[in-house]
Amino acid sequence: MSKRSKNIIAVLVILLPFYLSAIVQKFLFNQNEILIQEFFGYYMMLSVAGLAVVLLTNRFLLKNNFEVFLTPKRKVIYDLVLAFLLLGSSYFIQSVEQITYANWFSFERDRTAITNLLESIFSNYLYALIILGPFTWFEEAFTVFTVSFILYNLWELNSTRIWTWTTIFFTASLLALLQVNNGPSAMISSFILISFSNYIFFKYRSILPLFIAGVLFQTIDLITYWAFTI
């Protein structure tokens, strides 16, 4: 089998079962009730399965090592600086959304199910620790590993600048569609932020800034909700 065929297979084994199926589910199904055990169980299993598929495909199909995801011998301080740059960009984009294009679209989401779920989680300290700890870590690890893996294999197909930017925007569009139930403004913000994080990965070839920024953003968001809403 040619290397090009292997790269295409590597993209499809992540894209089809994990992302396209999730997008279809978002468009077709609207959950009115979310159970805690199902929520934790489903997303934790999905994250572990996705990580396993990425690492096994990378090692045994593509014969690559872990340097696909991390640049070796680079000082951690550089990754931390990039992580806080991404984190600051997240809050900046969120602020711009609230004062501009969030007001351009008429969209009201029924947040009853997710609100009830979070209230149930944060009323139990064990569940709260799980969502602030391993749940968030695995979810972010799944996202950064799968997206970077898709991007790496797409870039292996073609190294031209046009193709690079096309893949950056393509994957950003794909992940933005996962925000369809949050409305157009959330999709726009996701597209902008993910495009920027994709560029960071392209430029510096390390998932560490993306992972750190994602974990910090999710953790701060959840703690803020816990402190001021529950």
N, C-alpha and C positions, 0 to 999 in steps of 0.2 A: 504494500500500500504506500502511495506517495505521501510525502510530508504535508502537502497541500490538502489532501483528502483527510488526513488525521486532524489537521487544524479545523477543518469544516465540521468533522464529527464531534470534536471537542466543544465547539460552539453550540452545536445542536443538542448535545446531551445535557447542557445547562439551560439553554434557551427554551426548549420545548416543555420539559416537565416542570420546571420551576417558575419561569416567568410568563410564558404565553398562557399557561393554564391558570395562573393567578390573575392575569388580566381578564381572561374570559370569565372567571368566577366573579370578579369585581363588577363586570358589566351585567351579568345575568342573575346574580343572586344578591339579595339584600337581607342580612341577618337581623332579625328583630330581637334576638336574645343570644348572648354569648356566655357560656359557662366557663368558670375559671379553669377547671381541670382540662376541658377540651382546648381552651385557649393556650395554656401552658404546654400541654401534651403535643398538640398539633404543630405549633411553631417551633418548639424545641426539636421535635423529630425532623421537621423540615430542614432546620438549620444544620443539624448533625448529618443528615443525608446529603445535603448540598455540599457541605465541607468534604465529606468522604468522597463524593463523586469527583469533585475538583482535584483533590490531592491524588487520588488513585489514577485518574485520567492523565494528569500531568506527569506522574511518575512512570506508569506502565505503558500507556499508549504513546505519549509524546517523548518519553525518556528524558524529561527535563528534571532539574533539581529545583530547590526552593528559591533560587535566585531569580526565578520568574517573578516572584512577589516582593522580594526585598533586595535592595542594592547592598552588596557585601561591603564591610569595612567602612561604612559611613557613620559619622558621629551622630548619636541619637539626638543631640541638640538641634540638628537641622530638621529632623522629623518632627520634633516638638514645635519648632517655629512654624513649620508648614501646617501642623495640626491646629494651632491657635489662629493662624491666618484663615483656615477653613471655618473654624468655629465662629470667628468674628464675621466672616462673610455670611454665614448662616443667619446670624441675628440681623445683619444689615439688610439682607434680601427680605427677611421676614418683616422688618420695619417698613421697607419700601412697599411691600405688598399691602400692608395695612393702610397706608396713607394714599395709595394710588389705585392699582388695578383690582384690589379686592372690592373697591367701591364701584367698579365698572360692570361687574357681573351680578346679576340677581340669582343668588343660590343660597338655599337654606337646607342644611343637612340635619337629618334626624339623628342626634347624638345620644339618644336615650340608652341604646344598647351599650355603647362604649363607656358612657358615664356610669351606668350601673355596674359595669365590669370593674372599672377603676375604683369605685367606691367599695366594692366587695374585696378587692385585692388589698387596698390600703387600710381596711378595717381589721386585717389580719397581719401581724408583724412578720410571720414566716413568708406569706405570699409577697409582702412588700419587699423583703430582702431578696426573694427570688427574682422579682421583676427588675429590681435595681442592680442586681448582681449578675448571676449566670444567664438569665434570660436575655438581658440587654447585650451582654458580651457575645453570646452565641449568635444573636440576631444580626449584630453589626459585623461579626466575623463572616457570617454567611454572605452578607451583602458585598463587603469589600473583596472577599475572595472570588465570588462568582463573577462580579462585574469586571474585576481586573483580569480574570482568566479569559472572559469573553473578549475583552479588548486586546489582550496579548495575542490571542490566536487570530483575531481579525487583522492585527497589524503584521502578523507573520505572512498573511496572504498577499499583502501589498504595502510597500513602504512610502508611497507617494504622499505628499502633503494633503492633496484633495481627499484621498482615501482615509488618511488619519483623522481629519476633521469630520468627515462623513461618519466614521465609526463612533467618534466622541459624541456627536449629536444624536446618532441613532440610538445608542444605549441610553443616553439621557432621556430621549423621547419615550423609550420603552419603560423606564422606571417611573417617569412622570405619569404614565397611564395608570400606574398602581394607585395614584392619588385621585382617580376619577370620582370616587365617592365623596371627596372633600371639596370638589368644585374646581372650576377653571383657574382661579387664582392660585390655589395650592399646586396645581399641575404646572403652572408657569414658574412658580418659585422653585419647585423640584427640578424642572428642566434646567434652569439657570445654575442652580447649585451643583447639580450632578455633572453638568458640562464642565464647570470649573474644577471639580474634584477629578474628573476624567483627565483633564489637561494636566493637573498636578501629577497624576500617576504617569502619564505619558512623558512628562518632563523629567521626573525624578525616579521613576520606576520603583516605588515603594508603597506598600499598602498601609504602612504604619501610621502616617499622618491621617489617612482616611479613617482608619479604625479608631484612633484616639479622638479625633474630632467628633465622629459619630457617637461614640460611647459618652463623651462629655455632654454633647447636645441632648441626647436622650435622657441621661441621668439628671441633668439640671432641669429639663422640662418636667420629668416625673416628680422630682422632689418639690419643685415649685407648685405643681398641681396638688401634691399631698399637703404642703404647708398652708396653702391659701384657699383651697377649695374643700377639702375633706373636713 
